Structure formats: structure tokens, C-alpha cells
Amino acid sequence: MIRTIAALMTCLLLAACGEQVTPNTKSRILLLGDSMMAANAPTNNTVANGIEAALGEEVIDRSVIGARYFYSLPLSGAAGLKLDAQYRPGPWDWVVLNGGGNDLLFGCACTFCDGVLNRLVSPDGRKGAIPALMARLRASGARVVYVGYLRNPGTLTPVKACGPAGNELDRRLAKMATLNSGVDFLPMSGVVPNGDWSYHQIDRIHPSVKGSTAIAARIVAHIKSKPRR
């Protein structure tokens, strides 16, 4: 029984790790994040898959469902459930990522979240876990695209209470980006038309294939708008 449990845990940790980065990795794009990025993996319709299809080049996808910044379990945290642990050095021109939603959802149930928001990113955009990660990524020489969360305006969802905290997170991320050359904040708040259910899965939380494709398209447009290194 103990061996069976250990084997299952090993499989879960390996599944959480995302794509591996090897010395032979040639990709110029690294993608990190939580379930918004990792959704639709079983059918190869993730955000990374959409970017690959549009650009015709490989994207290393290390996003993990459930990832957050503040995560205390060491093994699964190292495997990618701690968001900043997803990063690996490589020949990156771009690091694309999202994150913070699970910290708000599980850390404060999206209500009275000032403390969690401040730990993620301060009101002036200068301090917190996210600016610290941005400094680390920029030190590698890569440009960074921080992607906001897809919204679901005009519909009832289990995370409707997260709207105000999500809006404030977007505001702080946008402020952070203005202070950091080479860091861009890319909001997704205007992607979904009011009352349109088709951009989300049946749980009304995670993006559908259509939603992942729309997120990827906005990221690709942003990358194409910048000069290649």
C-alpha cells in the first residue's frame, strides 16, 4: 500500500512539472501559470498550443493547474504548484505568464483581500511576490508578458465574488508594468462579450477551447507587435 501511494504521488508530481527544459532546448518562448494557461491540455488546446500554432514555433509550457505564489508544501511546490518554481533558465526571448487568482480564491475567498493583494503586488506596483519574480525574469534578459484573467461579464459564476479583487489586481499589475522596462501587462478583461458563455468550460471558471484560443491570439498579437531580438 505504501509503495502504491508513493508511486501515485510520484506520478502526480511528474504530471505537475510541466514540460522539461533541457540543454538542447531551442524554443525562445517560456510559458508559466495556473489553470487559465493549462486548461484543455488533454485535447492539446492550451494557450501554449494556440501560440505554437499561430507562430509556427515551439513554446515550452510549464503551467500547472492550481499554481499559486504562496504555497507551502515543498515537493509539489517544487514541481510547479508554487508558481515561481516553474521557471527554468533557457534561451528565452519571451516569458509569458499569469497568476495570483488562486492566491485570492484560496487565500481570502476573494473577499477582504487587501492583505493577499499586498503580498502579491503593492498598490504602487513596486513590492510583492509578483514584482520580485518580474525582476528575476528580466535579469535573464527575456521580455515578460504578464497576462490578466479572462472575465465572464453578464453571467453567473462560482467566482463572481472575485471580480473586484481581480480588477484591483489588474490595476496593480498595469502599474507594475509601467515601472519596469521589458515587462508588459496584457489584460484579458475585454475578451469575452457580455453574456457569452462560450469562452468558458461548463464550470464557468476555466477557459473553453474557444477561450484558450482567444487568450493565445491576444498574446501572439502582442509578441508580433514587438521587434524580434
C-alpha positions in Angstrom: 0.0 0.0 0.0 2.8 2.4 0.9 4.6 1.7 -2.3 1.3 2.2 -4.3 0.7 5.6 -2.6 4.3 6.6 -3.2 4.0 5.6 -6.9 0.8 7.6 -7.3 2.4 10.7 -5.6 5.4 10.4 -8.0 3.1 10.3 -11.0 1.2 13.3 -9.7 4.4 15.3 -9.2 5.7 14.4 -12.6 2.4 15.4 -14.1 2.6 18.8 -12.3 6.0 19.6 -13.5 5.1 20.8 -17.0 7.4 20.5 -20.0 11.1 19.9 -19.2 13.8 22.3 -20.2 17.0 20.6 -21.5 20.4 21.9 -22.6 19.2 21.3 -26.1 16.1 23.4 -25.8 15.8 25.8 -28.7 12.5 27.5 -28.0 12.5 31.2 -27.4 9.2 31.3 -25.5 8.6 30.0 -22.0 5.0 29.9 -20.6 4.2 29.7 -16.8 1.0 30.0 -14.9 -2.1 28.3 -13.5 -5.2 26.6 -14.9 -6.0 29.5 -17.2 -2.9 28.6 -19.1 -3.1 24.8 -18.5 -6.8 24.3 -19.3 -7.6 22.0 -22.3 -4.3 20.1 -22.1 -5.9 16.6 -22.8 -7.0 17.8 -26.2 -3.8 19.8 -26.9 -5.8 23.1 -26.9 -4.0 25.0 -24.2 -2.9 28.6 -24.6 0.6 27.4 -25.4 -0.7 25.2 -28.1 -2.5 28.2 -29.6 0.6 30.3 -29.5 2.6 27.4 -31.2 0.0 27.1 -33.9 -0.1 30.8 -34.7 3.7 31.4 -34.6 4.8 28.1 -36.0 7.3 27.6 -33.3 7.7 25.6 -30.0 6.6 27.0 -26.7 7.8 25.4 -23.5 4.7 25.2 -21.3 5.4 24.7 -17.6 2.0 25.9 -16.4 0.3 23.8 -13.7 -3.4 23.7 -12.6 -3.8 25.1 -9.1 -0.5 27.0 -9.1 -0.2 30.0 -6.8 2.5 32.2 -5.4 2.0 31.3 -1.7 2.3 27.6 -1.5 4.0 25.8 1.5 4.2 22.1 0.5 7.8 21.5 -0.6 7.6 18.6 -3.1 4.5 19.7 -5.0 5.6 23.3 -4.7 8.9 22.5 -6.3 7.0 20.6 -9.0 5.2 23.7 -10.1 2.3 24.3 -7.8 4.4 27.2 -6.4 4.3 29.5 -9.4 7.8 30.9 -9.3 9.2 27.4 -9.1 8.0 26.7 -12.6 10.8 28.9 -14.1 13.8 27.3 -15.6 16.7 29.2 -17.3 16.8 28.9 -21.0 17.3 30.8 -24.3 14.1 32.8 -23.8 13.2 35.9 -25.7 9.8 35.9 -24.0 8.4 34.6 -20.7 4.6 34.6 -20.8 2.8 34.0 -17.5 -0.3 34.7 -15.4 -1.0 34.0 -11.7 -2.4 35.3 -8.5 -6.0 34.2 -8.9 -5.6 31.0 -6.8 -4.0 33.1 -4.0 -7.0 35.3 -4.0 -9.5 32.4 -4.2 -7.9 30.2 -1.6 -6.2 32.8 0.5 -9.1 35.1 1.2 -12.1 33.6 -0.8 -11.9 36.8 -2.9 -13.3 38.9 -0.1 -11.4 41.3 2.2 -8.3 40.5 0.2 -6.2 43.6 0.9 -3.6 41.5 2.7 -3.2 38.9 0.0 -3.2 41.6 -2.7 -0.4 43.5 -0.9 1.6 40.3 -0.7 1.2 39.7 -4.4 1.8 43.3 -5.5 1.7 46.5 -3.6 -0.7 49.3 -4.6 2.2 51.2 -6.2 3.3 48.2 -8.2 6.8 48.1 -6.6 6.7 45.4 -4.0 5.4 41.9 -3.5 5.9 38.4 -4.9 5.0 39.3 -8.5 7.4 42.3 -8.8 10.1 40.1 -7.3 9.5 37.4 -9.9 9.5 40.1 -12.6 12.9 41.3 -11.5 14.2 37.7 -11.6 12.8 37.1 -15.1 14.1 40.4 -16.5 17.6 39.7 -15.1 17.7 36.8 -17.6 17.3 39.2 -20.5 13.9 38.0 -21.5 10.9 40.3 -22.2 7.9 39.4 -19.9 4.2 39.4 -20.7 2.1 39.2 -17.6 -1.4 38.1 -18.7 -4.6 39.1 -16.9 -7.5 36.8 -16.2 -10.3 36.1 -18.6 -13.6 37.6 -17.4 -17.2 36.4 -17.7 -19.3 39.5 -17.8 -23.1 39.2 -17.6 -23.1 35.6 -16.4 -23.4 33.9 -13.0 -20.3 32.0 -12.0 -18.9 30.4 -8.8 -16.1 33.0 -8.7 -18.3 36.1 -9.3 -17.1 37.5 -5.9 -13.6 37.6 -7.3 -14.4 40.4 -9.7 -13.4 43.4 -7.5 -10.2 41.7 -6.3 -9.4 40.7 -9.9 -9.9 44.3 -11.1 -7.6 45.6 -8.4 -5.0 43.0 -9.2 -5.2 44.1 -12.9 -4.8 47.8 -11.8 -1.7 47.0 -9.8 -0.2 44.8 -12.5 -0.6 47.5 -15.0 1.1 50.0 -12.6 3.9 47.5 -12.1 4.4 47.2 -15.8 4.8 50.9 -16.3 7.7 50.9 -13.8 9.6 48.0 -15.5 11.1 48.3 -19.0 10.6 45.0 -20.7 7.5 44.0 -18.7 4.1 44.3 -20.3 0.7 43.7 -18.7 -1.8 42.2 -21.2 -5.3 42.3 -19.8 -8.0 39.8 -20.8 -10.9 41.7 -19.3 -12.3 42.8 -22.6 -12.1 39.4 -24.5 -15.5 37.9 -23.6 -18.6 39.7 -24.9 -21.3 40.4 -22.2 -23.4 37.3 -21.5 -21.3 35.0 -23.8 -20.9 31.5 -22.1 -18.9 30.0 -24.9 -15.5 31.2 -23.7 -15.6 29.1 -20.6 -16.0 25.5 -19.7 -19.1 24.2 -18.0 -17.7 25.1 -14.6 -17.8 28.8 -15.7 -14.3 29.2 -14.3 -11.8 27.7 -16.7 -11.5 28.8 -20.4 -13.0 26.6 -23.0 -11.1 25.8 -26.2 -12.5 29.0 -27.6 -11.4 30.9 -24.6 -7.8 29.4 -24.7 -7.6 30.2 -28.4 -8.7 33.8 -27.8 -6.1 34.3 -25.0 -3.4 32.8 -27.3 -4.4 35.1 -30.1 -4.1 38.2 -27.9 -0.6 37.1 -26.7 0.5 36.3 -30.3 -0.6 39.8 -31.5 1.4 41.4 -28.7 4.5 39.3 -29.4 4.3 40.1 -33.1 4.0 43.8 -32.4 7.4 43.9 -30.8 10.8 43.7 -32.6 12.4 40.3 -32.6 15.7 40.2 -30.6 
